[in-house]
Amino acid sequence: MDDGMLSTAGDQRRPDAGVWRFVDVHARETLDRIQSASVLDAGKVCLVGLDAVRSRLGPRWPGRREQIYEHALNTLRRRLAADALVQRVSETDFLVVQPGVDRLSGQALCLNCLREVLTHFLGEAVLGDVVLHEVSAIEDGHIAARKIGREIVQSLAERAPTPAAIASLPAAPVASQGRWNPFVAHDGRRLRTSCQLEPVFQLKTYERIGFRMKRRVLVLPSEAAMPITEQRALTGADLERIDLATLARGLERLRQQGETGKHPSLVLPVSFATLSSRRGRTQLAEFFRAAEENVQRGLICEVCDVEGVPPGALLAATSLMRPFCRYIIAALSTVPTGPLSNLEGGGVQGVSIECPPNLPSDDAFDDFVKAMVAAARPFVRATMLYGVAGPRQAAIASLHGATHASFAARPPAAAAQMKQGASA
């Protein structure tokens, strides 16, 4: 597809700019963020093309396309530097921005990634199948790019930095959430992650222990909330973007609050898939270091999507985050129907769960809490309930052994009522 288009929207070429490529409309947010950046003038933006894979697979391409996208994206994120931005912009093209390396080293890294993908799916990486373009301009949702010639491709083959050299590159600043948000998921939907700071209270003393970073994943342009069941079906790369966007937005909200002094603690949600990724852990560590500056008693790492994870795998992932946090808890999506045996020996000290929003009565809430605490108590010390309706339910939760809670509405007012009841 040397002179082809990135979509079927039309065919426009500008001889002075090389190949004029149409891009997927969902990639516009990413393009808008970099079109005026200096990385373009420095030649640090590339297009990596999978045209050879599509051509070789022929009629099998549609059935294997999603698998190929996931493998290619994971390869790029694993092999490139931590500050690289990767975005699929067409059926066969990935746009790669690498601000931390020089132009030729960045192109060499893209070349090696492409060769690895071609070898994985085609059994070999023939020179004629290696298609790289250097992006020269981004304008009004279009990309102008010129193909990197065979002679240059051959000379790049031995130039890529070693993994150790890549690891030593300075990480990109974690402060800007725009680096992660919004993004296009592997299923083509455009997603945005929002984050609220929700106060969490210890039920025994009614003392606020800090804030929980409560995230919501929104499907654009409707801004409809994505159900948890659909979130769990996302790829590991998508979950990593959600995790990092949540932490970036949460830290930004802390700064916007302008409160003096440090908070007791912060509950930071991360997916097990991100913890299991070396790249994901590296980036999480940077966020945790930044968050640590805002707390007095250490951080609480909340691991999501742990259902069914073997205890050995859970322990391996949580152990690597232990230096950055005081406690590690497991976030459950539903009340367990059996023993939480995978948490025993998994390196977690507590569990958390969202309260069902429409329980018809206090009796129904009572049953929910009893089941939750009974499942958790043999394996962990703390049970945290999010979205408790008010002080009455908080008292019921405490009676059955729950240790912490947040409130569904007006947490400060609810907390004040709780304190009045405790002192009466």
Contacts in CASP RR format, 6 or more apart in sequence:
PFRMAT RR
TARGET T0000
AUTHOR 0000-0000-0000
METHOD contacts of the structure
MODEL  1
MDDGMLSTAGDQRRPDAGVWRFVDVHARETLDRIQSASVLDAGKVCLVGL
DAVRSRLGPRWPGRREQIYEHALNTLRRRLAADALVQRVSETDFLVVQPG
VDRLSGQALCLNCLREVLTHFLGEAVLGDVVLHEVSAIEDGHIAARKIGR
EIVQSLAERAPTPAAIASLPAAPVASQGRWNPFVAHDGRRLRTSCQLEPV
FQLKTYERIGFRMKRRVLVLPSEAAMPITEQRALTGADLERIDLATLARG
LERLRQQGETGKHPSLVLPVSFATLSSRRGRTQLAEFFRAAEENVQRGLI
CEVCDVEGVPPGALLAATSLMRPFCRYIIAALSTVPTGPLSNLEGGGVQG
VSIECPPNLPSDDAFDDFVKAMVAAARPFVRATMLYGVAGPRQAAIASLH
GATHASFAARPPAAAAQMKQGASA
1 49 0 8 1.000
1 51 0 8 1.000
1 92 0 8 1.000
1 131 0 8 1.000
2 19 0 8 1.000
2 131 0 8 1.000
2 147 0 8 1.000
3 13 0 8 1.000
3 19 0 8 1.000
4 11 0 8 1.000
4 19 0 8 1.000
4 21 0 8 1.000
5 11 0 8 1.000
5 21 0 8 1.000
5 22 0 8 1.000
5 90 0 8 1.000
6 21 0 8 1.000
6 22 0 8 1.000
6 23 0 8 1.000
6 24 0 8 1.000
6 89 0 8 1.000
6 90 0 8 1.000
6 91 0 8 1.000
6 93 0 8 1.000
6 143 0 8 1.000
7 22 0 8 1.000
7 23 0 8 1.000
7 24 0 8 1.000
7 90 0 8 1.000
7 91 0 8 1.000
8 22 0 8 1.000
9 22 0 8 1.000
10 22 0 8 1.000
12 20 0 8 1.000
12 22 0 8 1.000
12 142 0 8 1.000
13 19 0 8 1.000
13 20 0 8 1.000
14 20 0 8 1.000
14 144 0 8 1.000
17 136 0 8 1.000
17 137 0 8 1.000
17 144 0 8 1.000
18 136 0 8 1.000
18 144 0 8 1.000
18 145 0 8 1.000
18 146 0 8 1.000
19 133 0 8 1.000
19 144 0 8 1.000
19 145 0 8 1.000
19 146 0 8 1.000
19 147 0 8 1.000
20 142 0 8 1.000
20 143 0 8 1.000
20 144 0 8 1.000
21 47 0 8 1.000
21 90 0 8 1.000
21 93 0 8 1.000
21 142 0 8 1.000
21 143 0 8 1.000
21 144 0 8 1.000
21 145 0 8 1.000
22 90 0 8 1.000
22 142 0 8 1.000
23 31 0 8 1.000
23 89 0 8 1.000
23 90 0 8 1.000
23 141 0 8 1.000
23 142 0 8 1.000
23 143 0 8 1.000
24 88 0 8 1.000
24 89 0 8 1.000
24 90 0 8 1.000
24 184 0 8 1.000
26 184 0 8 1.000
26 188 0 8 1.000
26 189 0 8 1.000
26 190 0 8 1.000
27 87 0 8 1.000
27 88 0 8 1.000
27 89 0 8 1.000
27 95 0 8 1.000
27 184 0 8 1.000
28 141 0 8 1.000
29 182 0 8 1.000
29 183 0 8 1.000
29 190 0 8 1.000
30 85 0 8 1.000
30 87 0 8 1.000
30 89 0 8 1.000
30 95 0 8 1.000
30 183 0 8 1.000
30 184 0 8 1.000
31 89 0 8 1.000
31 95 0 8 1.000
31 138 0 8 1.000
31 141 0 8 1.000
31 143 0 8 1.000
32 141 0 8 1.000
33 178 0 8 1.000
34 40 0 8 1.000
34 45 0 8 1.000
34 85 0 8 1.000
34 97 0 8 1.000
34 138 0 8 1.000
35 137 0 8 1.000
35 138 0 8 1.000
35 139 0 8 1.000
37 97 0 8 1.000
37 99 0 8 1.000
39 45 0 8 1.000
39 97 0 8 1.000
39 98 0 8 1.000
39 99 0 8 1.000
40 135 0 8 1.000
40 136 0 8 1.000
40 137 0 8 1.000
40 138 0 8 1.000
42 103 0 8 1.000
43 103 0 8 1.000
43 134 0 8 1.000
43 135 0 8 1.000
43 136 0 8 1.000
44 97 0 8 1.000
44 98 0 8 1.000
44 99 0 8 1.000
44 100 0 8 1.000
44 101 0 8 1.000
44 102 0 8 1.000
44 103 0 8 1.000
44 106 0 8 1.000
45 95 0 8 1.000
45 96 0 8 1.000
45 97 0 8 1.000
45 134 0 8 1.000
45 135 0 8 1.000
45 138 0 8 1.000
46 95 0 8 1.000
46 96 0 8 1.000
46 98 0 8 1.000
46 106 0 8 1.000
46 107 0 8 1.000
46 110 0 8 1.000
46 132 0 8 1.000
46 133 0 8 1.000
46 134 0 8 1.000
46 135 0 8 1.000
47 89 0 8 1.000
47 93 0 8 1.000
47 94 0 8 1.000
47 95 0 8 1.000
47 96 0 8 1.000
47 132 0 8 1.000
47 133 0 8 1.000
47 134 0 8 1.000
47 135 0 8 1.000
47 143 0 8 1.000
47 145 0 8 1.000
48 72 0 8 1.000
48 76 0 8 1.000
48 93 0 8 1.000
48 94 0 8 1.000
48 96 0 8 1.000
48 110 0 8 1.000
48 113 0 8 1.000
48 114 0 8 1.000
48 132 0 8 1.000
49 92 0 8 1.000
49 93 0 8 1.000
49 94 0 8 1.000
49 114 0 8 1.000
49 131 0 8 1.000
49 132 0 8 1.000
49 133 0 8 1.000
50 68 0 8 1.000
50 72 0 8 1.000
50 92 0 8 1.000
50 93 0 8 1.000
50 94 0 8 1.000
50 114 0 8 1.000
50 117 0 8 1.000
51 92 0 8 1.000
51 131 0 8 1.000
52 118 0 8 1.000
52 122 0 8 1.000
52 126 0 8 1.000
52 128 0 8 1.000
52 129 0 8 1.000
52 130 0 8 1.000
52 131 0 8 1.000
53 61 0 8 1.000
53 68 0 8 1.000
53 92 0 8 1.000
53 117 0 8 1.000
53 118 0 8 1.000
53 121 0 8 1.000
53 122 0 8 1.000
54 61 0 8 1.000
54 91 0 8 1.000
54 92 0 8 1.000
56 121 0 8 1.000
56 122 0 8 1.000
57 64 0 8 1.000
57 121 0 8 1.000
65 91 0 8 1.000
66 186 0 8 1.000
66 187 0 8 1.000
68 117 0 8 1.000
68 121 0 8 1.000
69 88 0 8 1.000
69 186 0 8 1.000
70 186 0 8 1.000
70 235 0 8 1.000
70 237 0 8 1.000
71 117 0 8 1.000
71 120 0 8 1.000
71 121 0 8 1.000
72 94 0 8 1.000
72 113 0 8 1.000
72 117 0 8 1.000
73 86 0 8 1.000
73 88 0 8 1.000
73 94 0 8 1.000
73 186 0 8 1.000
73 235 0 8 1.000
73 237 0 8 1.000
74 237 0 8 1.000
75 113 0 8 1.000
75 116 0 8 1.000
75 117 0 8 1.000
75 120 0 8 1.000
76 84 0 8 1.000
76 86 0 8 1.000
76 94 0 8 1.000
76 96 0 8 1.000
76 110 0 8 1.000
76 113 0 8 1.000
77 84 0 8 1.000
77 86 0 8 1.000
77 237 0 8 1.000
77 240 0 8 1.000
77 279 0 8 1.000
78 277 0 8 1.000
78 278 0 8 1.000
78 279 0 8 1.000
79 109 0 8 1.000
79 112 0 8 1.000
79 113 0 8 1.000
79 116 0 8 1.000
79 166 0 8 1.000
80 86 0 8 1.000
80 96 0 8 1.000
80 98 0 8 1.000
80 109 0 8 1.000
80 110 0 8 1.000
80 113 0 8 1.000
80 166 0 8 1.000
81 98 0 8 1.000
81 100 0 8 1.000
81 101 0 8 1.000
81 109 0 8 1.000
81 166 0 8 1.000
81 169 0 8 1.000
82 166 0 8 1.000
82 169 0 8 1.000
82 171 0 8 1.000
82 172 0 8 1.000
82 279 0 8 1.000
82 282 0 8 1.000
82 283 0 8 1.000
83 98 0 8 1.000
83 99 0 8 1.000
83 100 0 8 1.000
83 169 0 8 1.000
83 170 0 8 1.000
83 171 0 8 1.000
83 172 0 8 1.000
84 96 0 8 1.000
84 97 0 8 1.000
84 98 0 8 1.000
85 95 0 8 1.000
85 96 0 8 1.000
85 97 0 8 1.000
85 179 0 8 1.000
86 94 0 8 1.000
86 95 0 8 1.000
86 96 0 8 1.000
86 97 0 8 1.000
87 94 0 8 1.000
87 95 0 8 1.000
87 183 0 8 1.000
87 184 0 8 1.000
88 94 0 8 1.000
88 95 0 8 1.000
88 184 0 8 1.000
89 95 0 8 1.000
89 143 0 8 1.000
95 135 0 8 1.000
95 143 0 8 1.000
96 110 0 8 1.000
98 106 0 8 1.000
98 109 0 8 1.000
99 172 0 8 1.000
100 169 0 8 1.000
100 170 0 8 1.000
101 109 0 8 1.000
101 161 0 8 1.000
101 169 0 8 1.000
104 156 0 8 1.000
104 159 0 8 1.000
105 159 0 8 1.000
105 160 0 8 1.000
105 161 0 8 1.000
106 160 0 8 1.000
107 132 0 8 1.000
107 134 0 8 1.000
107 148 0 8 1.000
107 152 0 8 1.000
107 156 0 8 1.000
108 156 0 8 1.000
108 157 0 8 1.000
108 158 0 8 1.000
108 159 0 8 1.000
108 160 0 8 1.000
108 161 0 8 1.000
109 160 0 8 1.000
109 161 0 8 1.000
109 166 0 8 1.000
110 132 0 8 1.000
111 130 0 8 1.000
111 132 0 8 1.000
111 153 0 8 1.000
111 156 0 8 1.000
111 157 0 8 1.000
111 160 0 8 1.000
112 157 0 8 1.000
112 160 0 8 1.000
114 125 0 8 1.000
114 130 0 8 1.000
114 131 0 8 1.000
114 132 0 8 1.000
115 125 0 8 1.000
115 130 0 8 1.000
116 125 0 8 1.000
118 124 0 8 1.000
118 125 0 8 1.000
118 126 0 8 1.000
118 129 0 8 1.000
118 130 0 8 1.000
119 125 0 8 1.000
122 129 0 8 1.000
127 150 0 8 1.000
127 153 0 8 1.000
127 154 0 8 1.000
128 150 0 8 1.000
130 153 0 8 1.000
131 147 0 8 1.000
132 147 0 8 1.000
132 148 0 8 1.000
132 153 0 8 1.000
133 145 0 8 1.000
133 146 0 8 1.000
133 147 0 8 1.000
133 148 0 8 1.000
134 145 0 8 1.000
134 146 0 8 1.000
134 148 0 8 1.000
135 143 0 8 1.000
135 144 0 8 1.000
135 145 0 8 1.000
136 144 0 8 1.000
136 145 0 8 1.000
136 146 0 8 1.000
137 143 0 8 1.000
137 144 0 8 1.000
138 144 0 8 1.000
148 156 0 8 1.000
167 282 0 8 1.000
171 282 0 8 1.000
171 283 0 8 1.000
171 286 0 8 1.000
172 179 0 8 1.000
174 247 0 8 1.000
174 248 0 8 1.000
174 251 0 8 1.000
174 283 0 8 1.000
174 286 0 8 1.000
174 287 0 8 1.000
174 290 0 8 1.000
175 248 0 8 1.000
175 251 0 8 1.000
175 252 0 8 1.000
175 290 0 8 1.000
176 248 0 8 1.000
177 245 0 8 1.000
177 248 0 8 1.000
177 249 0 8 1.000
177 252 0 8 1.000
178 245 0 8 1.000
178 248 0 8 1.000
179 244 0 8 1.000
179 248 0 8 1.000
180 193 0 8 1.000
180 241 0 8 1.000
180 244 0 8 1.000
180 245 0 8 1.000
180 248 0 8 1.000
181 192 0 8 1.000
181 193 0 8 1.000
181 241 0 8 1.000
181 245 0 8 1.000
181 248 0 8 1.000
181 249 0 8 1.000
182 190 0 8 1.000
182 191 0 8 1.000
182 192 0 8 1.000
182 193 0 8 1.000
182 220 0 8 1.000
183 190 0 8 1.000
183 191 0 8 1.000
183 238 0 8 1.000
183 241 0 8 1.000
183 245 0 8 1.000
184 190 0 8 1.000
184 191 0 8 1.000
185 191 0 8 1.000
185 234 0 8 1.000
185 235 0 8 1.000
185 238 0 8 1.000
186 234 0 8 1.000
186 235 0 8 1.000
186 237 0 8 1.000
186 238 0 8 1.000
187 234 0 8 1.000
189 219 0 8 1.000
189 220 0 8 1.000
190 219 0 8 1.000
190 220 0 8 1.000
190 221 0 8 1.000
191 217 0 8 1.000
191 218 0 8 1.000
191 219 0 8 1.000
191 220 0 8 1.000
191 226 0 8 1.000
191 238 0 8 1.000
191 241 0 8 1.000
191 242 0 8 1.000
192 217 0 8 1.000
192 218 0 8 1.000
192 220 0 8 1.000
192 223 0 8 1.000
192 245 0 8 1.000
193 215 0 8 1.000
193 216 0 8 1.000
193 217 0 8 1.000
193 218 0 8 1.000
193 241 0 8 1.000
193 242 0 8 1.000
193 245 0 8 1.000
193 246 0 8 1.000
193 249 0 8 1.000
194 215 0 8 1.000
194 216 0 8 1.000
194 218 0 8 1.000
194 249 0 8 1.000
195 213 0 8 1.000
195 214 0 8 1.000
195 215 0 8 1.000
195 216 0 8 1.000
195 245 0 8 1.000
195 246 0 8 1.000
195 247 0 8 1.000
195 249 0 8 1.000
195 250 0 8 1.000
195 253 0 8 1.000
196 213 0 8 1.000
196 214 0 8 1.000
196 216 0 8 1.000
196 253 0 8 1.000
197 211 0 8 1.000
197 212 0 8 1.000
197 213 0 8 1.000
197 214 0 8 1.000
197 250 0 8 1.000
197 253 0 8 1.000
197 254 0 8 1.000
197 257 0 8 1.000
198 211 0 8 1.000
198 212 0 8 1.000
198 213 0 8 1.000
198 214 0 8 1.000
198 386 0 8 1.000
198 406 0 8 1.000
198 411 0 8 1.000
199 208 0 8 1.000
199 210 0 8 1.000
199 211 0 8 1.000
199 212 0 8 1.000
199 406 0 8 1.000
199 407 0 8 1.000
199 411 0 8 1.000
199 412 0 8 1.000
199 415 0 8 1.000
200 208 0 8 1.000
200 209 0 8 1.000
200 210 0 8 1.000
200 211 0 8 1.000
200 212 0 8 1.000
200 267 0 8 1.000
200 384 0 8 1.000
200 386 0 8 1.000
200 404 0 8 1.000
200 405 0 8 1.000
200 406 0 8 1.000
201 207 0 8 1.000
201 208 0 8 1.000
201 209 0 8 1.000
201 394 0 8 1.000
201 404 0 8 1.000
201 405 0 8 1.000
201 406 0 8 1.000
201 407 0 8 1.000
201 411 0 8 1.000
201 415 0 8 1.000
201 418 0 8 1.000
202 208 0 8 1.000
202 209 0 8 1.000
202 403 0 8 1.000
202 404 0 8 1.000
203 394 0 8 1.000
203 397 0 8 1.000
203 398 0 8 1.000
203 402 0 8 1.000
203 403 0 8 1.000
203 404 0 8 1.000
203 405 0 8 1.000
204 398 0 8 1.000
204 403 0 8 1.000
206 415 0 8 1.000
206 418 0 8 1.000
206 419 0 8 1.000
206 422 0 8 1.000
208 264 0 8 1.000
208 415 0 8 1.000
209 264 0 8 1.000
209 265 0 8 1.000
209 404 0 8 1.000
210 263 0 8 1.000
210 264 0 8 1.000
210 265 0 8 1.000
210 266 0 8 1.000
210 267 0 8 1.000
210 295 0 8 1.000
211 254 0 8 1.000
211 263 0 8 1.000
211 266 0 8 1.000
211 267 0 8 1.000
212 266 0 8 1.000
212 267 0 8 1.000
212 269 0 8 1.000
212 302 0 8 1.000
212 386 0 8 1.000
212 406 0 8 1.000
213 246 0 8 1.000
213 247 0 8 1.000
213 250 0 8 1.000
213 266 0 8 1.000
213 267 0 8 1.000
213 268 0 8 1.000
213 269 0 8 1.000
214 386 0 8 1.000
214 406 0 8 1.000
215 242 0 8 1.000
215 246 0 8 1.000
215 269 0 8 1.000
216 225 0 8 1.000
217 225 0 8 1.000
217 226 0 8 1.000
217 231 0 8 1.000
217 242 0 8 1.000
218 224 0 8 1.000
218 225 0 8 1.000
218 226 0 8 1.000
219 225 0 8 1.000
219 226 0 8 1.000
228 333 0 8 1.000
231 239 0 8 1.000
231 242 0 8 1.000
232 305 0 8 1.000
232 333 0 8 1.000
234 242 0 8 1.000
236 271 0 8 1.000
236 273 0 8 1.000
236 274 0 8 1.000
236 277 0 8 1.000
239 271 0 8 1.000
239 273 0 8 1.000
239 274 0 8 1.000
239 305 0 8 1.000
240 271 0 8 1.000
240 273 0 8 1.000
240 274 0 8 1.000
240 277 0 8 1.000
240 279 0 8 1.000
240 280 0 8 1.000
240 283 0 8 1.000
242 271 0 8 1.000
243 269 0 8 1.000
243 270 0 8 1.000
243 271 0 8 1.000
243 274 0 8 1.000
243 280 0 8 1.000
243 284 0 8 1.000
244 274 0 8 1.000
244 283 0 8 1.000
244 284 0 8 1.000
244 287 0 8 1.000
246 269 0 8 1.000
247 268 0 8 1.000
247 270 0 8 1.000
247 284 0 8 1.000
247 287 0 8 1.000
247 291 0 8 1.000
248 287 0 8 1.000
251 287 0 8 1.000
251 290 0 8 1.000
251 291 0 8 1.000
251 294 0 8 1.000
254 263 0 8 1.000
254 294 0 8 1.000
262 293 0 8 1.000
262 294 0 8 1.000
262 295 0 8 1.000
262 296 0 8 1.000
263 294 0 8 1.000
263 295 0 8 1.000
263 296 0 8 1.000
264 295 0 8 1.000
264 296 0 8 1.000
264 297 0 8 1.000
265 295 0 8 1.000
265 296 0 8 1.000
265 297 0 8 1.000
265 298 0 8 1.000
265 299 0 8 1.000
265 300 0 8 1.000
265 326 0 8 1.000
266 291 0 8 1.000
266 294 0 8 1.000
266 295 0 8 1.000
266 298 0 8 1.000
266 299 0 8 1.000
266 300 0 8 1.000
267 300 0 8 1.000
267 302 0 8 1.000
267 329 0 8 1.000
267 352 0 8 1.000
268 287 0 8 1.000
268 288 0 8 1.000
268 291 0 8 1.000
268 299 0 8 1.000
268 300 0 8 1.000
268 301 0 8 1.000
268 302 0 8 1.000
268 325 0 8 1.000
269 302 0 8 1.000
269 304 0 8 1.000
269 331 0 8 1.000
270 284 0 8 1.000
270 301 0 8 1.000
270 302 0 8 1.000
270 303 0 8 1.000
270 304 0 8 1.000
270 321 0 8 1.000
271 303 0 8 1.000
271 304 0 8 1.000
271 305 0 8 1.000
272 303 0 8 1.000
272 304 0 8 1.000
272 305 0 8 1.000
272 306 0 8 1.000
272 309 0 8 1.000
272 314 0 8 1.000
272 317 0 8 1.000
273 305 0 8 1.000
274 280 0 8 1.000
274 281 0 8 1.000
274 284 0 8 1.000
275 281 0 8 1.000
275 284 0 8 1.000
275 303 0 8 1.000
275 317 0 8 1.000
275 318 0 8 1.000
275 320 0 8 1.000
275 321 0 8 1.000
276 313 0 8 1.000
276 317 0 8 1.000
281 320 0 8 1.000
281 321 0 8 1.000
284 321 0 8 1.000
284 324 0 8 1.000
285 321 0 8 1.000
285 324 0 8 1.000
288 299 0 8 1.000
288 301 0 8 1.000
288 321 0 8 1.000
288 324 0 8 1.000
288 325 0 8 1.000
289 324 0 8 1.000
291 299 0 8 1.000
292 298 0 8 1.000
292 299 0 8 1.000
292 324 0 8 1.000
297 326 0 8 1.000
298 325 0 8 1.000
298 326 0 8 1.000
299 324 0 8 1.000
299 325 0 8 1.000
299 326 0 8 1.000
300 325 0 8 1.000
300 326 0 8 1.000
300 327 0 8 1.000
300 328 0 8 1.000
300 329 0 8 1.000
301 318 0 8 1.000
301 321 0 8 1.000
301 324 0 8 1.000
301 325 0 8 1.000
301 327 0 8 1.000
301 328 0 8 1.000
301 329 0 8 1.000
302 328 0 8 1.000
302 329 0 8 1.000
302 330 0 8 1.000
302 331 0 8 1.000
302 352 0 8 1.000
303 314 0 8 1.000
303 317 0 8 1.000
303 318 0 8 1.000
303 328 0 8 1.000
303 329 0 8 1.000
303 330 0 8 1.000
303 331 0 8 1.000
303 348 0 8 1.000
304 331 0 8 1.000
305 331 0 8 1.000
305 333 0 8 1.000
306 314 0 8 1.000
306 330 0 8 1.000
306 331 0 8 1.000
306 332 0 8 1.000
306 342 0 8 1.000
306 343 0 8 1.000
306 348 0 8 1.000
307 332 0 8 1.000
307 333 0 8 1.000
308 342 0 8 1.000
309 342 0 8 1.000
310 342 0 8 1.000
311 341 0 8 1.000
311 342 0 8 1.000
311 343 0 8 1.000
311 344 0 8 1.000
311 345 0 8 1.000
311 346 0 8 1.000
312 345 0 8 1.000
312 346 0 8 1.000
314 330 0 8 1.000
314 342 0 8 1.000
314 343 0 8 1.000
314 345 0 8 1.000
314 346 0 8 1.000
314 347 0 8 1.000
314 348 0 8 1.000
315 345 0 8 1.000
315 346 0 8 1.000
315 347 0 8 1.000
318 328 0 8 1.000
318 346 0 8 1.000
318 347 0 8 1.000
318 348 0 8 1.000
319 347 0 8 1.000
321 328 0 8 1.000
322 328 0 8 1.000
327 349 0 8 1.000
327 350 0 8 1.000
327 382 0 8 1.000
328 347 0 8 1.000
328 348 0 8 1.000
328 349 0 8 1.000
328 350 0 8 1.000
329 348 0 8 1.000
329 349 0 8 1.000
329 350 0 8 1.000
329 351 0 8 1.000
329 352 0 8 1.000
329 380 0 8 1.000
329 382 0 8 1.000
329 384 0 8 1.000
330 343 0 8 1.000
330 348 0 8 1.000
330 350 0 8 1.000
330 351 0 8 1.000
330 352 0 8 1.000
330 380 0 8 1.000
331 351 0 8 1.000
331 352 0 8 1.000
331 353 0 8 1.000
332 351 0 8 1.000
332 352 0 8 1.000
332 353 0 8 1.000
333 353 0 8 1.000
334 353 0 8 1.000
335 353 0 8 1.000
335 368 0 8 1.000
335 371 0 8 1.000
335 372 0 8 1.000
335 375 0 8 1.000
336 375 0 8 1.000
336 376 0 8 1.000
338 375 0 8 1.000
339 375 0 8 1.000
339 378 0 8 1.000
339 379 0 8 1.000
340 351 0 8 1.000
340 375 0 8 1.000
340 376 0 8 1.000
340 378 0 8 1.000
340 379 0 8 1.000
340 380 0 8 1.000
341 379 0 8 1.000
343 350 0 8 1.000
343 351 0 8 1.000
343 379 0 8 1.000
343 380 0 8 1.000
344 378 0 8 1.000
344 379 0 8 1.000
348 380 0 8 1.000
349 380 0 8 1.000
349 381 0 8 1.000
349 382 0 8 1.000
350 376 0 8 1.000
350 380 0 8 1.000
350 381 0 8 1.000
350 382 0 8 1.000
350 383 0 8 1.000
350 384 0 8 1.000
351 372 0 8 1.000
351 376 0 8 1.000
351 380 0 8 1.000
351 382 0 8 1.000
351 383 0 8 1.000
351 384 0 8 1.000
352 383 0 8 1.000
352 384 0 8 1.000
352 385 0 8 1.000
352 386 0 8 1.000
353 372 0 8 1.000
353 384 0 8 1.000
353 385 0 8 1.000
353 386 0 8 1.000
354 386 0 8 1.000
354 387 0 8 1.000
355 365 0 8 1.000
355 368 0 8 1.000
355 385 0 8 1.000
355 386 0 8 1.000
355 387 0 8 1.000
355 388 0 8 1.000
355 389 0 8 1.000
355 393 0 8 1.000
355 408 0 8 1.000
356 368 0 8 1.000
357 387 0 8 1.000
357 408 0 8 1.000
359 365 0 8 1.000
359 368 0 8 1.000
359 389 0 8 1.000
362 392 0 8 1.000
362 393 0 8 1.000
362 396 0 8 1.000
365 389 0 8 1.000
365 393 0 8 1.000
365 396 0 8 1.000
366 396 0 8 1.000
366 400 0 8 1.000
369 385 0 8 1.000
369 396 0 8 1.000
369 397 0 8 1.000
369 400 0 8 1.000
369 401 0 8 1.000
369 402 0 8 1.000
370 400 0 8 1.000
372 383 0 8 1.000
372 385 0 8 1.000
372 402 0 8 1.000
373 383 0 8 1.000
373 400 0 8 1.000
373 401 0 8 1.000
373 402 0 8 1.000
376 383 0 8 1.000
377 383 0 8 1.000
377 401 0 8 1.000
381 403 0 8 1.000
382 403 0 8 1.000
382 404 0 8 1.000
383 401 0 8 1.000
383 402 0 8 1.000
383 403 0 8 1.000
383 404 0 8 1.000
384 402 0 8 1.000
384 403 0 8 1.000
384 404 0 8 1.000
384 405 0 8 1.000
384 406 0 8 1.000
385 397 0 8 1.000
385 402 0 8 1.000
385 404 0 8 1.000
385 405 0 8 1.000
385 406 0 8 1.000
386 405 0 8 1.000
386 406 0 8 1.000
387 405 0 8 1.000
387 406 0 8 1.000
387 407 0 8 1.000
387 408 0 8 1.000
388 394 0 8 1.000
388 397 0 8 1.000
388 405 0 8 1.000
388 406 0 8 1.000
388 407 0 8 1.000
388 408 0 8 1.000
389 407 0 8 1.000
389 408 0 8 1.000
390 407 0 8 1.000
390 408 0 8 1.000
390 414 0 8 1.000
390 417 0 8 1.000
391 414 0 8 1.000
391 417 0 8 1.000
391 418 0 8 1.000
391 421 0 8 1.000
394 405 0 8 1.000
394 407 0 8 1.000
394 414 0 8 1.000
394 418 0 8 1.000
397 405 0 8 1.000
407 414 0 8 1.000
407 415 0 8 1.000
END
